[in-house]
Amino acid sequence: MQTQINVLYEYAKSKYNLSLHSGQKGMCNSVSWIYLAEDIQNISFLKGGELVITTGLFTMSGIGLLDFIRALAMKNCSCVFINIGKYLNADDITTEIIEFCEINKLPLFTMPWEVHLADIMQDYCSLLLQDNQREDSLRAAFQSALYQTTIPENILRTLNQFGFLTIADYRVIVIRNLRDTTMITSPLNSYGFKYHLFYYDNLQILIYHSTPEQLSLKKIIELLCYCDSIILGVSDIMHSITQIGQCYKRACFSLAAAELWNRSFIIFDELGIFQLLFCNSDPDLLSTIYNRNLGILEQYDMEHDTDYINTLRLYLLSDCNLIKTASRLFTHRNTIVYRIGKIKELLGTELDNSSVKFELLMSFYIKEYLSI
């Protein structure tokens, strides 16, 4: 996890005489870097998660402190440090500013003018660099573990050193289109549970210690799906960190299913029959089963511009009920009767045998699975 505001505050509050004025609920915000901001025009360069330090020089251009802080909140900064004494005083922190920071969970600190900004920035940058190096080590260990059938002892030891115990419950979530990670790291930090989020293969990978009493899967999904473009693939629970590779593959499969079915998320546990198909590592065998059962029907549709494949699929999914099938296809019942008769003729089988219906329905699932 990235360094949190509360860690930086405890580290330097006495040394630099820091005072917290507002935004207590944002003390778990993650800090990406330190940024000295004196011009509101330059705020557009911020990427989110920055700890912003200012002397208030912007007030010389007629910009008010509230407007400045609002602009920082719009860029999802982690907190604001004001160096008071020359351009701004404690009295400039109005009730409206305090309320705004509280509502937006934006910690607002002050420090006296005597503090040399170069000193506090150097201290914080050094601390962040150390944390980033540890973060890189942890990320490298997880990335290595994703494709290891047996995780080497040195990788496992690294994960253990960072608090990821070998025997514990974990879950993997792969995330598409997550651009600003601070939108979720700060809420996740506030719950105080163990997780690691890193970017890999064009995806954000979230690995966390699954403790429902701290944070349920439903709540985590709500936090992650904060905008319409986010798509998630969620693994089942693994009981050992050594199973991370398997769970990563299941999460990726769930993500592919979510993208195919135009869903915001899919949980592997809810994939039903697709879980069994996923365990089969022989796609050629699955294709053979499909072609043996439905290949002739698919070929007939292609040659005669018919729609018998879709008719049979909906017929089976409607428990072989003609009226329900006709309703789902917006077609007259007699038309469905004719089509089913033709389908039986082409397949050379009746559709009143449960094992035959199971094989046909399984073949449809195989086709859908192979398209994921």
CORLINBEL-V631749 format. One record per residue. N is the residue number from 1. OMEGA is omega in radians with two decimals (999 if undefined). Layout:
BEGIN
n=N omega=OMEGA
n=N omega=OMEGA
END
This chain:
BEGIN
n=1 omega=3.07
n=2 omega=3.14
n=3 omega=-3.12
n=4 omega=-3.13
n=5 omega=-3.08
n=6 omega=3.11
n=7 omega=3.14
n=8 omega=3.14
n=9 omega=3.14
n=10 omega=-3.11
n=11 omega=-2.97
n=12 omega=-3.03
n=13 omega=3.14
n=14 omega=-3.09
n=15 omega=-3.07
n=16 omega=3.06
n=17 omega=-3.12
n=18 omega=3.08
n=19 omega=3.10
n=20 omega=-3.10
n=21 omega=-3.06
n=22 omega=3.07
n=23 omega=-3.11
n=24 omega=-3.09
n=25 omega=3.12
n=26 omega=-3.09
n=27 omega=3.08
n=28 omega=3.12
n=29 omega=3.09
n=30 omega=-3.14
n=31 omega=3.12
n=32 omega=3.14
n=33 omega=3.13
n=34 omega=-3.09
n=35 omega=3.07
n=36 omega=-3.07
n=37 omega=3.11
n=38 omega=-3.10
n=39 omega=-3.10
n=40 omega=3.14
n=41 omega=-3.10
n=42 omega=-3.13
n=43 omega=-3.13
n=44 omega=-3.13
n=45 omega=-3.11
n=46 omega=-3.08
n=47 omega=-3.11
n=48 omega=3.09
n=49 omega=-3.11
n=50 omega=2.92
n=51 omega=-3.02
n=52 omega=3.07
n=53 omega=3.12
n=54 omega=3.02
n=55 omega=-3.09
n=56 omega=3.14
n=57 omega=-3.14
n=58 omega=-3.13
n=59 omega=3.11
n=60 omega=3.10
n=61 omega=3.11
n=62 omega=3.12
n=63 omega=3.12
n=64 omega=-3.12
n=65 omega=-3.13
n=66 omega=3.12
n=67 omega=3.13
n=68 omega=-3.12
n=69 omega=3.08
n=70 omega=3.13
n=71 omega=3.10
n=72 omega=3.13
n=73 omega=3.12
n=74 omega=3.12
n=75 omega=3.07
n=76 omega=3.05
n=77 omega=-3.07
n=78 omega=3.13
n=79 omega=-3.13
n=80 omega=3.04
n=81 omega=3.12
n=82 omega=3.08
n=83 omega=-3.00
n=84 omega=3.04
n=85 omega=-3.11
n=86 omega=-3.11
n=87 omega=-3.14
n=88 omega=3.08
n=89 omega=3.14
n=90 omega=3.14
n=91 omega=3.13
n=92 omega=3.10
n=93 omega=-3.03
n=94 omega=3.07
n=95 omega=3.13
n=96 omega=3.11
n=97 omega=3.13
n=98 omega=3.14
n=99 omega=3.14
n=100 omega=-3.13
n=101 omega=3.10
n=102 omega=-3.10
n=103 omega=-3.07
n=104 omega=3.11
n=105 omega=-3.12
n=106 omega=-3.13
n=107 omega=-3.12
n=108 omega=-3.09
n=109 omega=2.96
n=110 omega=3.03
n=111 omega=-3.05
n=112 omega=-3.10
n=113 omega=-3.09
n=114 omega=3.13
n=115 omega=3.06
n=116 omega=-3.09
n=117 omega=-3.14
n=118 omega=-3.11
n=119 omega=-3.09
n=120 omega=3.12
n=121 omega=3.12
n=122 omega=3.12
n=123 omega=-3.10
n=124 omega=3.13
n=125 omega=3.11
n=126 omega=3.13
n=127 omega=3.13
n=128 omega=3.12
n=129 omega=3.09
n=130 omega=3.12
n=131 omega=3.12
n=132 omega=3.10
n=133 omega=3.08
n=134 omega=3.10
n=135 omega=3.12
n=136 omega=3.13
n=137 omega=3.14
n=138 omega=3.12
n=139 omega=3.13
n=140 omega=3.13
n=141 omega=3.13
n=142 omega=3.14
n=143 omega=3.11
n=144 omega=-3.09
n=145 omega=-3.06
n=146 omega=-3.07
n=147 omega=3.13
n=148 omega=3.05
n=149 omega=3.02
n=150 omega=-3.09
n=151 omega=3.12
n=152 omega=-3.08
n=153 omega=-3.10
n=154 omega=3.09
n=155 omega=3.13
n=156 omega=3.13
n=157 omega=3.11
n=158 omega=3.13
n=159 omega=3.11
n=160 omega=-3.13
n=161 omega=3.12
n=162 omega=3.04
n=163 omega=3.09
n=164 omega=-3.07
n=165 omega=-3.12
n=166 omega=-3.12
n=167 omega=3.11
n=168 omega=3.14
n=169 omega=3.14
n=170 omega=3.04
n=171 omega=3.12
n=172 omega=3.06
n=173 omega=3.06
n=174 omega=-2.95
n=175 omega=3.08
n=176 omega=3.02
n=177 omega=3.04
n=178 omega=-3.05
n=179 omega=-3.11
n=180 omega=-3.06
n=181 omega=-3.13
n=182 omega=3.10
n=183 omega=-3.14
n=184 omega=-3.10
n=185 omega=-3.13
n=186 omega=3.06
n=187 omega=3.13
n=188 omega=3.11
n=189 omega=-3.06
n=190 omega=3.13
n=191 omega=3.02
n=192 omega=3.12
n=193 omega=-3.00
n=194 omega=3.09
n=195 omega=2.99
n=196 omega=3.14
n=197 omega=-3.14
n=198 omega=-3.11
n=199 omega=-3.12
n=200 omega=3.06
n=201 omega=3.11
n=202 omega=3.12
n=203 omega=2.91
n=204 omega=-3.11
n=205 omega=3.10
n=206 omega=3.06
n=207 omega=-3.07
n=208 omega=3.07
n=209 omega=-3.04
n=210 omega=3.10
n=211 omega=-3.07
n=212 omega=-3.14
n=213 omega=3.09
n=214 omega=-3.07
n=215 omega=-3.11
n=216 omega=3.09
n=217 omega=3.13
n=218 omega=-3.13
n=219 omega=3.12
n=220 omega=3.13
n=221 omega=3.10
n=222 omega=3.13
n=223 omega=-3.09
n=224 omega=-3.09
n=225 omega=-3.08
n=226 omega=3.04
n=227 omega=-2.98
n=228 omega=-3.03
n=229 omega=-3.10
n=230 omega=3.07
n=231 omega=-3.07
n=232 omega=2.91
n=233 omega=-2.99
n=234 omega=3.12
n=235 omega=2.93
n=236 omega=-3.12
n=237 omega=3.01
n=238 omega=-3.07
n=239 omega=3.09
n=240 omega=3.12
n=241 omega=3.12
n=242 omega=-3.13
n=243 omega=-3.03
n=244 omega=3.14
n=245 omega=3.12
n=246 omega=-3.12
n=247 omega=3.08
n=248 omega=3.11
n=249 omega=3.13
n=250 omega=3.09
n=251 omega=3.12
n=252 omega=3.09
n=253 omega=3.11
n=254 omega=3.09
n=255 omega=3.12
n=256 omega=3.10
n=257 omega=3.13
n=258 omega=3.13
n=259 omega=3.13
n=260 omega=-3.07
n=261 omega=3.11
n=262 omega=3.10
n=263 omega=3.12
n=264 omega=3.07
n=265 omega=3.02
n=266 omega=3.08
n=267 omega=-3.07
n=268 omega=3.14
n=269 omega=-3.05
n=270 omega=-3.08
n=271 omega=3.04
n=272 omega=-3.06
n=273 omega=-3.14
n=274 omega=3.07
n=275 omega=3.11
n=276 omega=3.13
n=277 omega=3.12
n=278 omega=-3.11
n=279 omega=3.10
n=280 omega=-3.06
n=281 omega=-3.09
n=282 omega=-3.13
n=283 omega=3.12
n=284 omega=3.10
n=285 omega=3.13
n=286 omega=3.10
n=287 omega=3.12
n=288 omega=3.12
n=289 omega=-3.14
n=290 omega=-3.10
n=291 omega=3.13
n=292 omega=-3.07
n=293 omega=-3.01
n=294 omega=-3.09
n=295 omega=-3.12
n=296 omega=3.14
n=297 omega=3.11
n=298 omega=3.12
n=299 omega=3.13
n=300 omega=3.11
n=301 omega=-3.12
n=302 omega=-3.07
n=303 omega=-3.04
n=304 omega=3.11
n=305 omega=3.07
n=306 omega=-3.09
n=307 omega=-3.07
n=308 omega=3.13
n=309 omega=-3.12
n=310 omega=3.11
n=311 omega=-3.13
n=312 omega=-3.14
n=313 omega=-3.13
n=314 omega=3.09
n=315 omega=3.12
n=316 omega=3.13
n=317 omega=3.11
n=318 omega=-3.14
n=319 omega=3.10
n=320 omega=3.10
n=321 omega=-3.06
n=322 omega=-3.10
n=323 omega=3.11
n=324 omega=3.14
n=325 omega=3.13
n=326 omega=-3.14
n=327 omega=-3.11
n=328 omega=3.14
n=329 omega=-3.11
n=330 omega=-3.07
n=331 omega=3.13
n=332 omega=-3.11
n=333 omega=-3.10
n=334 omega=3.10
n=335 omega=3.11
n=336 omega=3.11
n=337 omega=3.13
n=338 omega=-3.10
n=339 omega=-3.13
n=340 omega=3.09
n=341 omega=3.12
n=342 omega=3.12
n=343 omega=3.11
n=344 omega=-3.13
n=345 omega=-3.11
n=346 omega=-3.11
n=347 omega=-3.14
n=348 omega=-3.11
n=349 omega=3.00
n=350 omega=-3.13
n=351 omega=3.13
n=352 omega=3.12
n=353 omega=-3.04
n=354 omega=-3.13
n=355 omega=3.09
n=356 omega=3.14
n=357 omega=3.12
n=358 omega=-3.13
n=359 omega=-3.13
n=360 omega=-3.14
n=361 omega=3.08
n=362 omega=3.13
n=363 omega=3.08
n=364 omega=3.10
n=365 omega=3.10
n=366 omega=3.14
n=367 omega=-3.14
n=368 omega=3.13
n=369 omega=-3.11
n=370 omega=3.12
n=371 omega=-3.13
n=372 omega=999
END
